[in-house]
Amino acid sequence: MKKIDASYLKKKINQLNKKIHRAERQGNENKIWWRKMKLEKLKEKLVKISA
């Protein structure tokens, strides 16, 4: 099983941000919405691990 630490979560957040920006340029609102939901979950996990 993969070890989930702060650096791993930051990497995933950055990848997701890139996907969100790409979807915004393409005008795909559905993908933007789902990816923002996932982004919030990752940010919450990062805060929980950092605290």
PDB file of N, H, CA, C and O in Angstrom:
ATOM      1  N   MET A   1       0.835  -1.180   0.000  1.00  0.00           N
ATOM      2  CA  MET A   1       0.000   0.000   0.000  1.00  0.00           C
ATOM      3  C   MET A   1       0.883   1.247   0.000  1.00  0.00           C
ATOM      4  O   MET A   1       1.920   1.287   0.662  1.00  0.00           O
ATOM      5  N   LYS A   2       0.461   2.255  -0.745  1.00  0.00           N
ATOM      6  H   LYS A   2      -0.381   2.223  -1.283  1.00  0.00           H
ATOM      7  CA  LYS A   2       1.244   3.469  -0.878  1.00  0.00           C
ATOM      8  C   LYS A   2       1.187   4.308   0.402  1.00  0.00           C
ATOM      9  O   LYS A   2       0.125   4.480   1.000  1.00  0.00           O
ATOM     10  N   LYS A   3       2.333   4.816   0.801  1.00  0.00           N
ATOM     11  H   LYS A   3       3.195   4.676   0.314  1.00  0.00           H
ATOM     12  CA  LYS A   3       2.405   5.666   1.980  1.00  0.00           C
ATOM     13  C   LYS A   3       1.930   7.065   1.600  1.00  0.00           C
ATOM     14  O   LYS A   3       2.486   7.696   0.700  1.00  0.00           O
ATOM     15  N   ILE A   4       0.907   7.540   2.286  1.00  0.00           N
ATOM     16  H   ILE A   4       0.456   7.028   3.017  1.00  0.00           H
ATOM     17  CA  ILE A   4       0.360   8.863   1.999  1.00  0.00           C
ATOM     18  C   ILE A   4       0.939   9.850   3.007  1.00  0.00           C
ATOM     19  O   ILE A   4       0.597   9.824   4.189  1.00  0.00           O
ATOM     20  N   ASP A   5       1.823  10.720   2.518  1.00  0.00           N
ATOM     21  H   ASP A   5       2.101  10.740   1.557  1.00  0.00           H
ATOM     22  CA  ASP A   5       2.404  11.749   3.362  1.00  0.00           C
ATOM     23  C   ASP A   5       2.150  13.113   2.728  1.00  0.00           C
ATOM     24  O   ASP A   5       1.487  13.205   1.695  1.00  0.00           O
ATOM     25  N   ALA A   6       2.671  14.167   3.339  1.00  0.00           N
ATOM     26  H   ALA A   6       3.210  14.093   4.179  1.00  0.00           H
ATOM     27  CA  ALA A   6       2.392  15.531   2.884  1.00  0.00           C
ATOM     28  C   ALA A   6       2.920  15.776   1.475  1.00  0.00           C
ATOM     29  O   ALA A   6       2.243  16.419   0.673  1.00  0.00           O
ATOM     30  N   SER A   7       4.102  15.284   1.159  1.00  0.00           N
ATOM     31  H   SER A   7       4.653  14.762   1.811  1.00  0.00           H
ATOM     32  CA  SER A   7       4.665  15.530  -0.176  1.00  0.00           C
ATOM     33  C   SER A   7       3.843  14.836  -1.259  1.00  0.00           C
ATOM     34  O   SER A   7       3.667  15.379  -2.349  1.00  0.00           O
ATOM     35  N   TYR A   8       3.345  13.646  -0.962  1.00  0.00           N
ATOM     36  H   TYR A   8       3.489  13.205  -0.077  1.00  0.00           H
ATOM     37  CA  TYR A   8       2.503  12.917  -1.917  1.00  0.00           C
ATOM     38  C   TYR A   8       1.196  13.678  -2.170  1.00  0.00           C
ATOM     39  O   TYR A   8       0.760  13.809  -3.313  1.00  0.00           O
ATOM     40  N   LEU A   9       0.575  14.179  -1.091  1.00  0.00           N
ATOM     41  H   LEU A   9       0.930  14.073  -0.162  1.00  0.00           H
ATOM     42  CA  LEU A   9      -0.676  14.918  -1.240  1.00  0.00           C
ATOM     43  C   LEU A   9      -0.461  16.220  -2.002  1.00  0.00           C
ATOM     44  O   LEU A   9      -1.304  16.599  -2.815  1.00  0.00           O
ATOM     45  N   LYS A  10       0.650  16.913  -1.756  1.00  0.00           N
ATOM     46  H   LYS A  10       1.334  16.606  -1.096  1.00  0.00           H
ATOM     47  CA  LYS A  10       0.936  18.156  -2.494  1.00  0.00           C
ATOM     48  C   LYS A  10       1.091  17.881  -3.979  1.00  0.00           C
ATOM     49  O   LYS A  10       0.622  18.656  -4.812  1.00  0.00           O
ATOM     50  N   LYS A  11       1.746  16.780  -4.307  1.00  0.00           N
ATOM     51  H   LYS A  11       2.127  16.150  -3.630  1.00  0.00           H
ATOM     52  CA  LYS A  11       1.917  16.397  -5.711  1.00  0.00           C
ATOM     53  C   LYS A  11       0.564  16.139  -6.365  1.00  0.00           C
ATOM     54  O   LYS A  11       0.314  16.597  -7.480  1.00  0.00           O
ATOM     55  N   LYS A  12      -0.309  15.408  -5.675  1.00  0.00           N
ATOM     56  H   LYS A  12      -0.106  15.035  -4.770  1.00  0.00           H
ATOM     57  CA  LYS A  12      -1.641  15.109  -6.209  1.00  0.00           C
ATOM     58  C   LYS A  12      -2.478  16.381  -6.356  1.00  0.00           C
ATOM     59  O   LYS A  12      -3.231  16.515  -7.320  1.00  0.00           O
ATOM     60  N   ILE A  13      -2.353  17.314  -5.410  1.00  0.00           N
ATOM     61  H   ILE A  13      -1.741  17.206  -4.627  1.00  0.00           H
ATOM     62  CA  ILE A  13      -3.085  18.578  -5.489  1.00  0.00           C
ATOM     63  C   ILE A  13      -2.624  19.372  -6.708  1.00  0.00           C
ATOM     64  O   ILE A  13      -3.446  19.942  -7.426  1.00  0.00           O
ATOM     65  N   ASN A  14      -1.324  19.410  -6.941  1.00  0.00           N
ATOM     66  H   ASN A  14      -0.657  18.947  -6.358  1.00  0.00           H
ATOM     67  CA  ASN A  14      -0.802  20.128  -8.102  1.00  0.00           C
ATOM     68  C   ASN A  14      -1.284  19.504  -9.402  1.00  0.00           C
ATOM     69  O   ASN A  14      -1.641  20.222 -10.336  1.00  0.00           O
ATOM     70  N   GLN A  15      -1.299  18.187  -9.476  1.00  0.00           N
ATOM     71  H   GLN A  15      -1.008  17.603  -8.718  1.00  0.00           H
ATOM     72  CA  GLN A  15      -1.776  17.505 -10.685  1.00  0.00           C
ATOM     73  C   GLN A  15      -3.253  17.814 -10.920  1.00  0.00           C
ATOM     74  O   GLN A  15      -3.672  18.039 -12.056  1.00  0.00           O
ATOM     75  N   LEU A  16      -4.032  17.823  -9.849  1.00  0.00           N
ATOM     76  H   LEU A  16      -3.691  17.640  -8.927  1.00  0.00           H
ATOM     77  CA  LEU A  16      -5.456  18.085  -9.972  1.00  0.00           C
ATOM     78  C   LEU A  16      -5.715  19.533 -10.395  1.00  0.00           C
ATOM     79  O   LEU A  16      -6.631  19.800 -11.173  1.00  0.00           O
ATOM     80  N   ASN A  17      -4.905  20.469  -9.881  1.00  0.00           N
ATOM     81  H   ASN A  17      -4.160  20.252  -9.250  1.00  0.00           H
ATOM     82  CA  ASN A  17      -5.038  21.865 -10.292  1.00  0.00           C
ATOM     83  C   ASN A  17      -4.793  22.018 -11.788  1.00  0.00           C
ATOM     84  O   ASN A  17      -5.500  22.769 -12.460  1.00  0.00           O
ATOM     85  N   LYS A  18      -3.801  21.312 -12.308  1.00  0.00           N
ATOM     86  H   LYS A  18      -3.227  20.702 -11.762  1.00  0.00           H
ATOM     87  CA  LYS A  18      -3.519  21.361 -13.747  1.00  0.00           C
ATOM     88  C   LYS A  18      -4.714  20.855 -14.540  1.00  0.00           C
ATOM     89  O   LYS A  18      -5.080  21.440 -15.559  1.00  0.00           O
ATOM     90  N   LYS A  19      -5.326  19.762 -14.072  1.00  0.00           N
ATOM     91  H   LYS A  19      -5.029  19.287 -13.244  1.00  0.00           H
ATOM     92  CA  LYS A  19      -6.487  19.202 -14.758  1.00  0.00           C
ATOM     93  C   LYS A  19      -7.670  20.162 -14.703  1.00  0.00           C
ATOM     94  O   LYS A  19      -8.412  20.285 -15.678  1.00  0.00           O
ATOM     95  N   ILE A  20      -7.852  20.842 -13.576  1.00  0.00           N
ATOM     96  H   ILE A  20      -7.249  20.742 -12.784  1.00  0.00           H
ATOM     97  CA  ILE A  20      -8.946  21.802 -13.437  1.00  0.00           C
ATOM     98  C   ILE A  20      -8.771  22.950 -14.419  1.00  0.00           C
ATOM     99  O   ILE A  20      -9.724  23.339 -15.094  1.00  0.00           O
ATOM    100  N   HIS A  21      -7.563  23.494 -14.504  1.00  0.00           N
ATOM    101  H   HIS A  21      -6.789  23.177 -13.956  1.00  0.00           H
ATOM    102  CA  HIS A  21      -7.310  24.607 -15.418  1.00  0.00           C
ATOM    103  C   HIS A  21      -7.499  24.187 -16.869  1.00  0.00           C
ATOM    104  O   HIS A  21      -8.011  24.958 -17.680  1.00  0.00           O
ATOM    105  N   ARG A  22      -7.090  22.977 -17.194  1.00  0.00           N
ATOM    106  H   ARG A  22      -6.674  22.350 -16.535  1.00  0.00           H
ATOM    107  CA  ARG A  22      -7.272  22.474 -18.562  1.00  0.00           C
ATOM    108  C   ARG A  22      -8.765  22.346 -18.881  1.00  0.00           C
ATOM    109  O   ARG A  22      -9.196  22.713 -19.973  1.00  0.00           O
ATOM    110  N   ALA A  23      -9.544  21.834 -17.946  1.00  0.00           N
ATOM    111  H   ALA A  23      -9.194  21.535 -17.058  1.00  0.00           H
ATOM    112  CA  ALA A  23     -10.985  21.683 -18.159  1.00  0.00           C
ATOM    113  C   ALA A  23     -11.669  23.046 -18.266  1.00  0.00           C
ATOM    114  O   ALA A  23     -12.636  23.196 -19.014  1.00  0.00           O
ATOM    115  N   GLU A  24     -11.174  24.042 -17.521  1.00  0.00           N
ATOM    116  H   GLU A  24     -10.389  23.920 -16.913  1.00  0.00           H
ATOM    117  CA  GLU A  24     -11.748  25.387 -17.615  1.00  0.00           C
ATOM    118  C   GLU A  24     -11.531  25.977 -19.001  1.00  0.00           C
ATOM    119  O   GLU A  24     -12.419  26.630 -19.547  1.00  0.00           O
ATOM    120  N   ARG A  25     -10.352  25.749 -19.568  1.00  0.00           N
ATOM    121  H   ARG A  25      -9.631  25.218 -19.124  1.00  0.00           H
ATOM    122  CA  ARG A  25     -10.091  26.241 -20.926  1.00  0.00           C
ATOM    123  C   ARG A  25     -10.995  25.559 -21.935  1.00  0.00           C
ATOM    124  O   ARG A  25     -11.424  26.175 -22.911  1.00  0.00           O
ATOM    125  N   GLN A  26     -11.286  24.277 -21.700  1.00  0.00           N
ATOM    126  H   GLN A  26     -10.937  23.776 -20.908  1.00  0.00           H
ATOM    127  CA  GLN A  26     -12.113  23.510 -22.626  1.00  0.00           C
ATOM    128  C   GLN A  26     -13.605  23.759 -22.386  1.00  0.00           C
ATOM    129  O   GLN A  26     -14.437  23.408 -23.223  1.00  0.00           O
ATOM    130  N   GLY A  27     -13.937  24.359 -21.257  1.00  0.00           N
ATOM    131  H   GLY A  27     -13.261  24.645 -20.577  1.00  0.00           H
ATOM    132  CA  GLY A  27     -15.334  24.671 -20.953  1.00  0.00           C
ATOM    133  C   GLY A  27     -16.151  23.482 -20.487  1.00  0.00           C
ATOM    134  O   GLY A  27     -17.366  23.455 -20.682  1.00  0.00           O
ATOM    135  N   ASN A  28     -15.512  22.502 -19.877  1.00  0.00           N
ATOM    136  H   ASN A  28     -14.525  22.524 -19.718  1.00  0.00           H
ATOM    137  CA  ASN A  28     -16.212  21.315 -19.405  1.00  0.00           C
ATOM    138  C   ASN A  28     -16.563  21.485 -17.922  1.00  0.00           C
ATOM    139  O   ASN A  28     -15.767  21.156 -17.041  1.00  0.00           O
ATOM    140  N   GLU A  29     -17.762  22.001 -17.665  1.00  0.00           N
ATOM    141  H   GLU A  29     -18.408  22.268 -18.380  1.00  0.00           H
ATOM    142  CA  GLU A  29     -18.173  22.326 -16.296  1.00  0.00           C
ATOM    143  C   GLU A  29     -18.302  21.094 -15.403  1.00  0.00           C
ATOM    144  O   GLU A  29     -18.023  21.166 -14.206  1.00  0.00           O
ATOM    145  N   ASN A  30     -18.720  19.970 -15.972  1.00  0.00           N
ATOM    146  H   ASN A  30     -18.947  19.912 -16.944  1.00  0.00           H
ATOM    147  CA  ASN A  30     -18.905  18.763 -15.169  1.00  0.00           C
ATOM    148  C   ASN A  30     -17.572  18.281 -14.587  1.00  0.00           C
ATOM    149  O   ASN A  30     -17.487  17.949 -13.404  1.00  0.00           O
ATOM    150  N   LYS A  31     -16.537  18.246 -15.426  1.00  0.00           N
ATOM    151  H   LYS A  31     -16.606  18.515 -16.387  1.00  0.00           H
ATOM    152  CA  LYS A  31     -15.217  17.826 -14.938  1.00  0.00           C
ATOM    153  C   LYS A  31     -14.687  18.801 -13.902  1.00  0.00           C
ATOM    154  O   LYS A  31     -14.084  18.390 -12.910  1.00  0.00           O
ATOM    155  N   ILE A  32     -14.908  20.090 -14.125  1.00  0.00           N
ATOM    156  H   ILE A  32     -15.397  20.424 -14.930  1.00  0.00           H
ATOM    157  CA  ILE A  32     -14.432  21.097 -13.174  1.00  0.00           C
ATOM    158  C   ILE A  32     -15.059  20.856 -11.804  1.00  0.00           C
ATOM    159  O   ILE A  32     -14.369  20.875 -10.785  1.00  0.00           O
ATOM    160  N   TRP A  33     -16.375  20.629 -11.788  1.00  0.00           N
ATOM    161  H   TRP A  33     -16.935  20.613 -12.616  1.00  0.00           H
ATOM    162  CA  TRP A  33     -17.090  20.441 -10.531  1.00  0.00           C
ATOM    163  C   TRP A  33     -16.565  19.228  -9.767  1.00  0.00           C
ATOM    164  O   TRP A  33     -16.277  19.323  -8.574  1.00  0.00           O
ATOM    165  N   TRP A  34     -16.438  18.083 -10.454  1.00  0.00           N
ATOM    166  H   TRP A  34     -16.672  18.007 -11.423  1.00  0.00           H
ATOM    167  CA  TRP A  34     -15.965  16.863  -9.785  1.00  0.00           C
ATOM    168  C   TRP A  34     -14.542  17.006  -9.297  1.00  0.00           C
ATOM    169  O   TRP A  34     -14.214  16.544  -8.204  1.00  0.00           O
ATOM    170  N   ARG A  35     -13.693  17.635 -10.084  1.00  0.00           N
ATOM    171  H   ARG A  35     -13.960  18.010 -10.972  1.00  0.00           H
ATOM    172  CA  ARG A  35     -12.290  17.780  -9.687  1.00  0.00           C
ATOM    173  C   ARG A  35     -12.139  18.742  -8.524  1.00  0.00           C
ATOM    174  O   ARG A  35     -11.262  18.552  -7.681  1.00  0.00           O
ATOM    175  N   LYS A  36     -12.968  19.766  -8.459  1.00  0.00           N
ATOM    176  H   LYS A  36     -13.681  19.920  -9.144  1.00  0.00           H
ATOM    177  CA  LYS A  36     -12.912  20.684  -7.316  1.00  0.00           C
ATOM    178  C   LYS A  36     -13.364  19.984  -6.041  1.00  0.00           C
ATOM    179  O   LYS A  36     -12.841  20.254  -4.960  1.00  0.00           O
ATOM    180  N   MET A  37     -14.339  19.082  -6.169  1.00  0.00           N
ATOM    181  H   MET A  37     -14.764  18.863  -7.047  1.00  0.00           H
ATOM    182  CA  MET A  37     -14.767  18.306  -5.004  1.00  0.00           C
ATOM    183  C   MET A  37     -13.607  17.447  -4.499  1.00  0.00           C
ATOM    184  O   MET A  37     -13.348  17.400  -3.297  1.00  0.00           O
ATOM    185  N   LYS A  38     -12.920  16.778  -5.401  1.00  0.00           N
ATOM    186  H   LYS A  38     -13.131  16.817  -6.377  1.00  0.00           H
ATOM    187  CA  LYS A  38     -11.790  15.936  -5.027  1.00  0.00           C
ATOM    188  C   LYS A  38     -10.654  16.773  -4.446  1.00  0.00           C
ATOM    189  O   LYS A  38      -9.977  16.350  -3.509  1.00  0.00           O
ATOM    190  N   LEU A  39     -10.450  17.965  -5.012  1.00  0.00           N
ATOM    191  H   LEU A  39     -11.000  18.309  -5.773  1.00  0.00           H
ATOM    192  CA  LEU A  39      -9.405  18.863  -4.530  1.00  0.00           C
ATOM    193  C   LEU A  39      -9.653  19.245  -3.075  1.00  0.00           C
ATOM    194  O   LEU A  39      -8.714  19.279  -2.280  1.00  0.00           O
ATOM    195  N   GLU A  40     -10.888  19.530  -2.719  1.00  0.00           N
ATOM    196  H   GLU A  40     -11.651  19.503  -3.365  1.00  0.00           H
ATOM    197  CA  GLU A  40     -11.220  19.876  -1.338  1.00  0.00           C
ATOM    198  C   GLU A  40     -10.917  18.716  -0.392  1.00  0.00           C
ATOM    199  O   GLU A  40     -10.412  18.932   0.709  1.00  0.00           O
ATOM    200  N   LYS A  41     -11.220  17.499  -0.810  1.00  0.00           N
ATOM    201  H   LYS A  41     -11.631  17.324  -1.704  1.00  0.00           H
ATOM    202  CA  LYS A  41     -10.937  16.331   0.029  1.00  0.00           C
ATOM    203  C   LYS A  41      -9.431  16.173   0.251  1.00  0.00           C
ATOM    204  O   LYS A  41      -8.989  15.876   1.361  1.00  0.00           O
ATOM    205  N   LEU A  42      -8.648  16.373  -0.816  1.00  0.00           N
ATOM    206  H   LEU A  42      -9.007  16.613  -1.718  1.00  0.00           H
ATOM    207  CA  LEU A  42      -7.199  16.252  -0.686  1.00  0.00           C
ATOM    208  C   LEU A  42      -6.639  17.327   0.234  1.00  0.00           C
ATOM    209  O   LEU A  42      -5.740  17.057   1.030  1.00  0.00           O
ATOM    210  N   LYS A  43      -7.164  18.543   0.132  1.00  0.00           N
ATOM    211  H   LYS A  43      -7.894  18.763  -0.515  1.00  0.00           H
ATOM    212  CA  LYS A  43      -6.700  19.635   0.998  1.00  0.00           C
ATOM    213  C   LYS A  43      -7.018  19.339   2.455  1.00  0.00           C
ATOM    214  O   LYS A  43      -6.211  19.625   3.340  1.00  0.00           O
ATOM    215  N   GLU A  44      -8.195  18.765   2.709  1.00  0.00           N
ATOM    216  H   GLU A  44      -8.850  18.532   1.991  1.00  0.00           H
ATOM    217  CA  GLU A  44      -8.567  18.405   4.075  1.00  0.00           C
ATOM    218  C   GLU A  44      -7.623  17.343   4.635  1.00  0.00           C
ATOM    219  O   GLU A  44      -7.205  17.425   5.790  1.00  0.00           O
ATOM    220  N   LYS A  45      -7.287  16.345   3.811  1.00  0.00           N
ATOM    221  H   LYS A  45      -7.627  16.278   2.873  1.00  0.00           H
ATOM    222  CA  LYS A  45      -6.354  15.306   4.253  1.00  0.00           C
ATOM    223  C   LYS A  45      -4.986  15.910   4.562  1.00  0.00           C
ATOM    224  O   LYS A  45      -4.343  15.533   5.542  1.00  0.00           O
ATOM    225  N   LEU A  46      -4.541  16.852   3.719  1.00  0.00           N
ATOM    226  H   LEU A  46      -5.062  17.158   2.922  1.00  0.00           H
ATOM    227  CA  LEU A  46      -3.249  17.481   3.917  1.00  0.00           C
ATOM    228  C   LEU A  46      -3.222  18.251   5.230  1.00  0.00           C
ATOM    229  O   LEU A  46      -2.237  18.190   5.966  1.00  0.00           O
ATOM    230  N   VAL A  47      -4.290  18.970   5.525  1.00  0.00           N
ATOM    231  H   VAL A  47      -5.090  19.019   4.927  1.00  0.00           H
ATOM    232  CA  VAL A  47      -4.364  19.719   6.783  1.00  0.00           C
ATOM    233  C   VAL A  47      -4.359  18.762   7.970  1.00  0.00           C
ATOM    234  O   VAL A  47      -3.714  19.027   8.985  1.00  0.00           O
ATOM    235  N   LYS A  48      -5.077  17.651   7.839  1.00  0.00           N
ATOM    236  H   LYS A  48      -5.600  17.436   7.015  1.00  0.00           H
ATOM    237  CA  LYS A  48      -5.148  16.666   8.930  1.00  0.00           C
ATOM    238  C   LYS A  48      -3.778  16.041   9.195  1.00  0.00           C
ATOM    239  O   LYS A  48      -3.399  15.831  10.347  1.00  0.00           O
ATOM    240  N   ILE A  49      -3.039  15.746   8.125  1.00  0.00           N
ATOM    241  H   ILE A  49      -3.347  15.917   7.189  1.00  0.00           H
ATOM    242  CA  ILE A  49      -1.712  15.149   8.280  1.00  0.00           C
ATOM    243  C   ILE A  49      -0.728  16.166   8.850  1.00  0.00           C
ATOM    244  O   ILE A  49       0.104  15.822   9.689  1.00  0.00           O
ATOM    245  N   SER A  50      -0.820  17.417   8.400  1.00  0.00           N
ATOM    246  H   SER A  50      -1.497  17.696   7.718  1.00  0.00           H
ATOM    247  CA  SER A  50       0.111  18.457   8.843  1.00  0.00           C
ATOM    248  C   SER A  50      -0.099  18.843  10.299  1.00  0.00           C
ATOM    249  O   SER A  50       0.837  19.280  10.969  1.00  0.00           O
ATOM    250  N   ALA A  51      -1.309  18.686  10.785  1.00  0.00           N
ATOM    251  H   ALA A  51      -2.069  18.331  10.241  1.00  0.00           H
ATOM    252  CA  ALA A  51      -1.614  19.126  12.171  1.00  0.00           C
ATOM    253  C   ALA A  51      -1.124  18.147  13.210  1.00  0.00           C
ATOM    254  O   ALA A  51      -1.304  18.375  14.406  1.00  0.00           O
TER     255      ALA A  51
END
